[in-house]
Amino acid sequence: MLGCIAARYMNKPGYTTPECGYIPLTQGKWAIVSLEDYDFLGQFNWHYAHGYARRNVGKHGSQSIVRMHRIVLERMGFKDFKETDHINRDRADNRRSNLRPATTTENQRNVGPRCDSTSGFRGVCWNKQYDKWQVYINVNGKRIFLGYFDDKQDAISARLSAEQTYFGEFASA
């Protein structure tokens, strides 16, 4: 992230650019926030945990964890939401344009490929038996087979098209 490099030379606890603000976290990490949230969020100490910006609230023995992205959604006027989806999948990017309320199912649709993926793309894998790319999508607990393809790009295109059909705005970016 370019902001992290620039911050090293600015010797400031946090800083802004014309587009966004950067708030320091532990472990040398930074959270990105919209300018309208920068002053409010910047007054707290945040730590980095599992990719998220979060802080502890309360006294010892009765502490709870507050995640930055939930505060931003609440400041945007959302009150009753189950989960927060980071559109670009960067958990430290808490700009308003990158966050949206989501159900658990919707949030799980916007995930990257598995670490053992042969294609580097979710729902597209190499089938050794047929010597082709196999494409599928899971919808409401059911796996839908989309076909076999000779060309990897054709397979990825088929998967993206199915995501648009079944997942709408929660399709992979």
C-alpha positions, -999 to 999 in steps of 0.1 A, spaced: 0 0 0 16 33 -11 4 51 20 24 29 43 56 38 24 48 76 25 39 75 62 74 62 72 89 95 61 62 118 75 69 111 112 32 116 121 9 93 140 -16 94 112 -20 114 81 -44 123 53 -42 126 15 -68 144 -6 -86 111 -10 -84 93 24 -68 91 58 -43 66 72 -45 55 109 -16 36 124 -22 1 138 1 -22 157 27 -44 138 36 -15 115 2 -18 97 -22 10 86 -59 13 82 -73 34 54 -104 55 62 -126 81 45 -118 117 54 -151 122 71 -142 94 96 -105 102 101 -108 126 130 -133 105 149 -114 72 144 -80 88 149 -87 96 185 -85 59 195 -56 34 197 -62 6 172 -44 -27 168 -40 -51 139 -55 -86 143 -62 -111 115 -61 -83 90 -87 -61 108 -83 -28 126 -99 -32 161 -97 -20 196 -106 -31 231 -134 -13 249 -141 -15 287 -121 -24 317 -101 -55 324 -125 -84 330 -153 -70 310 -136 -59 277 -152 -63 243 -136 -60 209 -148 -32 185 -139 -35 148 -133 -3 129 -154 -13 99 -185 -18 121 -181 17 135 -178 32 100 -210 14 88 -228 27 119 -216 62 112 -230 58 76 -264 52 91 -266 14 91 -279 1 124 -292 -35 119 -266 -54 99 -251 -88 106 -218 -86 88 -196 -61 69 -183 -69 35 -150 -53 24 -157 -50 -14 -120 -52 -24 -113 -79 3 -87 -57 21 -98 -59 58 -78 -28 67 -94 -7 40 -123 9 59 -132 37 34 -169 41 31 -168 33 -6 -153 -1 3 -178 -12 29 -214 -25 27 -237 -43 51 -241 -80 42 -257 -112 54 -233 -141 62 -241 -157 28 -235 -125 9 -202 -119 27 -190 -155 19 -197 -149 -18 -170 -122 -20 -140 -144 -11 -108 -151 -29 -96 -185 -42 -85 -212 -19 -48 -215 -12 -46 -248 -31 -64 -236 -62 -50 -248 -95 -65 -219 -114 -60 -191 -89 -98 -185 -92 -126 -197 -70 -149 -224 -87 -124 -231 -115 -102 -262 -113 -82 -285 -135 -99 -319 -141 -71 -344 -148 -96 -371 -160 -110 -349 -188 -79 -328 -193 -100 -296 -191 -109 -268 -168 -140 -276 -148 -163 -248 -136 -189 -248 -108 -207 -224 -85 -224 -231 -51 -258 -215 -47 -280 -219 -16 -260 -250 -5 -261 -267 -39 -233 -271 -64 -242 -261 -100 -219 -276 -127 -212 -250 -154 -191 -271 -178 -157 -281 -190 -134 -257 -209 -102 -262 -229 -92 -226 -223 -86 -213 -187 -99 -178 -196 -131 -192 -210 -136 -211 -178 -130 -180 -157 -154 -160 -179 -181 -187 -174 -177 -185 -136 -178 -147 -136 -210 -147 -157 -226 -172 -133 -215 -150 -103 -232 -120 -118 -264 -141 -124 -265 -157 -89 -247 -132 -67 -254 -98 -82 -235 -70 -64 -217 -96 -43 -200 -112 -73 -162 -112 -73 -147 -80 -84 
